[in-house]
Amino acid sequence: MGREGAGFKIAMTALDSGRIGIASQALGITRACLDESVKYAKDRKQFGKPISSFEAIQWMMADMATGIEAANWLALSAAWRKDQGLPFTKEASMAKLFASELANKSAYLALQIHGGYGYLKYFKIERLFRDARATTIYEGTSEVQRLVIARELLKEL
Ligand SMILES: Cc1cc2nc3c(=O)[nH]c(=O)nc-3n(C[C@H](O)[C@H](O)[C@H](O)COP(=O)(O)OP(=O)(O)OC[C@H]3O[C@@H](n4cnc5c(N)ncnc54)[C@H](O)[C@@H]3O)c2cc1C
């Protein structure tokens, strides 16, 4: 339970751990967006070619893949610090902020790659688009993550 008067601090520590969890969830959503996009882009043909051969589509997939690498390392770094018993408030917020914003951007791009079909419930991307949206809100909004990161920076520097 902790000592009397320490409840807020304990609750905030629980949020730090939860933020690594949401970063991982957002990362999973982004990976699914990329997988679905690659599969669809190789299959869908326009102007006599798979849409995966168009540079504009390739760039969207490249952005998602690059973001996945970065988000993965941010989440792993925060989790490693927690495991080592090191402070990880800032790192957890950075991982959550980056991964959840990436999931939203990737869901937008993945739906774009799917064209009109992406809007239909029959395609997985419609659910991913809705799932991604919640990740920048719960366990602290993106604005709140930025406040936390800035507060930690100001303490450090
Ligand atoms: C799907 C879902 C599941 C949820 N599950 C849970 C749960 O299990 N447990 C739980 O406790 N809560 C849960 N929540 C609630 C969630 O944590 C809150 O919705 C979230 O923290 C934002 O709080 P709020 O909705 O009161 O928005 P508000 O705090 O009213 O924020 C509204 C807007 O103002 C901005 N804002 C607020 N304060 C500041 C500030 N100081 N500076 C700049 N901008 C600011 C916010 O970023 C946001 O854009 C869930 C929410 C969703 C959508």
The ligand as an SDF file (V2000), in Angstrom:
LIG
                    3D

 53 58  0  0  0  0  0  0  0  0999 V2000
  -10.8040    3.8300  -24.8750 C   0  0  0  0  0  0  0  0  0  0  0  0
  -10.4530    4.4760  -23.5700 C   0  0  0  0  0  0  0  0  0  0  0  0
  -10.1770    3.6790  -22.4670 C   0  0  0  0  0  0  0  0  0  0  0  0
   -9.8610    4.2710  -21.2350 C   0  0  0  0  0  0  0  0  0  0  0  0
   -9.5600    3.4650  -20.1680 N   0  0  0  0  0  0  0  0  0  0  0  0
   -9.2990    4.0180  -18.9640 C   0  0  0  0  0  0  0  0  0  0  0  0
   -9.0180    3.1940  -17.8210 C   0  0  0  0  0  0  0  0  0  0  0  0
   -9.0060    1.9700  -17.9100 O   0  0  0  0  0  0  0  0  0  0  0  0
   -8.7650    3.7990  -16.6390 N   0  0  0  0  0  0  0  0  0  0  0  0
   -8.7710    5.1480  -16.5050 C   0  0  0  0  0  0  0  0  0  0  0  0
   -8.5440    5.6560  -15.3900 O   0  0  0  0  0  0  0  0  0  0  0  0
   -9.0240    5.9470  -17.5620 N   0  0  0  0  0  0  0  0  0  0  0  0
   -9.2810    5.4160  -18.7890 C   0  0  0  0  0  0  0  0  0  0  0  0
   -9.5440    6.2360  -19.8740 N   0  0  0  0  0  0  0  0  0  0  0  0
   -9.5900    7.6870  -19.6580 C   0  0  0  0  0  0  0  0  0  0  0  0
   -8.3540    8.3790  -20.2000 C   0  0  0  0  0  0  0  0  0  0  0  0
   -7.2300    8.1310  -19.3880 O   0  0  0  0  0  0  0  0  0  0  0  0
   -8.6670    9.8930  -20.2940 C   0  0  0  0  0  0  0  0  0  0  0  0
   -9.6800   10.0480  -21.2980 O   0  0  0  0  0  0  0  0  0  0  0  0
   -7.4230   10.6940  -20.6360 C   0  0  0  0  0  0  0  0  0  0  0  0
   -6.4910   10.7100  -19.5960 O   0  0  0  0  0  0  0  0  0  0  0  0
   -7.7740   12.1710  -20.9730 C   0  0  0  0  0  0  0  0  0  0  0  0
   -8.5400   12.7270  -19.9630 O   0  0  0  0  0  0  0  0  0  0  0  0
   -9.9160   13.4460  -20.3120 P   0  0  0  0  0  0  0  0  0  0  0  0
  -10.7220   12.5300  -21.1960 O   0  0  0  0  0  0  0  0  0  0  0  0
  -10.5150   13.8930  -19.0210 O   0  0  0  0  0  0  0  0  0  0  0  0
   -9.5050   14.6610  -21.2020 O   0  0  0  0  0  0  0  0  0  0  0  0
   -9.1010   16.1200  -20.7060 P   0  0  0  0  0  0  0  0  0  0  0  0
   -8.1160   16.0290  -19.5790 O   0  0  0  0  0  0  0  0  0  0  0  0
  -10.3270   16.9170  -20.5080 O   0  0  0  0  0  0  0  0  0  0  0  0
   -8.3240   16.6400  -22.0030 O   0  0  0  0  0  0  0  0  0  0  0  0
   -8.9820   17.2220  -23.1280 C   0  0  0  0  0  0  0  0  0  0  0  0
   -7.9160   17.8230  -24.0110 C   0  0  0  0  0  0  0  0  0  0  0  0
   -7.2010   18.8410  -23.3020 O   0  0  0  0  0  0  0  0  0  0  0  0
   -5.8200   18.5370  -23.2820 C   0  0  0  0  0  0  0  0  0  0  0  0
   -5.2110   18.9350  -22.0210 N   0  0  0  0  0  0  0  0  0  0  0  0
   -5.6370   18.6450  -20.7730 C   0  0  0  0  0  0  0  0  0  0  0  0
   -4.8030   19.1540  -19.8540 N   0  0  0  0  0  0  0  0  0  0  0  0
   -3.8150   19.7890  -20.5370 C   0  0  0  0  0  0  0  0  0  0  0  0
   -2.6650   20.5260  -20.1730 C   0  0  0  0  0  0  0  0  0  0  0  0
   -2.3250   20.7090  -18.8890 N   0  0  0  0  0  0  0  0  0  0  0  0
   -1.8880   21.0430  -21.1490 N   0  0  0  0  0  0  0  0  0  0  0  0
   -2.2040   20.8640  -22.4460 C   0  0  0  0  0  0  0  0  0  0  0  0
   -3.2840   20.1680  -22.8620 N   0  0  0  0  0  0  0  0  0  0  0  0
   -4.0790   19.6550  -21.9270 C   0  0  0  0  0  0  0  0  0  0  0  0
   -5.7390   17.0310  -23.4820 C   0  0  0  0  0  0  0  0  0  0  0  0
   -4.4710   16.6430  -23.9840 O   0  0  0  0  0  0  0  0  0  0  0  0
   -6.8770   16.8030  -24.4640 C   0  0  0  0  0  0  0  0  0  0  0  0
   -6.4300   17.1080  -25.7630 O   0  0  0  0  0  0  0  0  0  0  0  0
   -9.8420    5.6720  -21.1090 C   0  0  0  0  0  0  0  0  0  0  0  0
  -10.1190    6.4690  -22.2360 C   0  0  0  0  0  0  0  0  0  0  0  0
  -10.4050    5.8810  -23.4620 C   0  0  0  0  0  0  0  0  0  0  0  0
  -10.6750    6.7750  -24.6590 C   0  0  0  0  0  0  0  0  0  0  0  0
  1  2  1  0
  2  3  1  0
  2 52  2  0
  3  4  2  0
  4  5  1  0
  4 50  1  0
  5  6  2  0
  6  7  1  0
  6 13  1  0
  7  8  2  0
  7  9  1  0
  9 10  1  0
 10 11  2  0
 10 12  1  0
 12 13  2  0
 13 14  1  0
 14 15  1  0
 14 50  1  0
 15 16  1  0
 16 17  1  0
 16 18  1  0
 18 19  1  0
 18 20  1  0
 20 21  1  0
 20 22  1  0
 22 23  1  0
 23 24  1  0
 24 25  2  0
 24 26  1  0
 24 27  1  0
 27 28  1  0
 28 29  2  0
 28 30  1  0
 28 31  1  0
 31 32  1  0
 32 33  1  0
 33 34  1  0
 33 48  1  0
 34 35  1  0
 35 36  1  0
 35 46  1  0
 36 37  1  0
 36 45  1  0
 37 38  2  0
 38 39  1  0
 39 40  1  0
 39 45  2  0
 40 41  1  0
 40 42  2  0
 42 43  1  0
 43 44  2  0
 44 45  1  0
 46 47  1  0
 46 48  1  0
 48 49  1  0
 50 51  2  0
 51 52  1  0
 52 53  1  0
M  END
$$$$
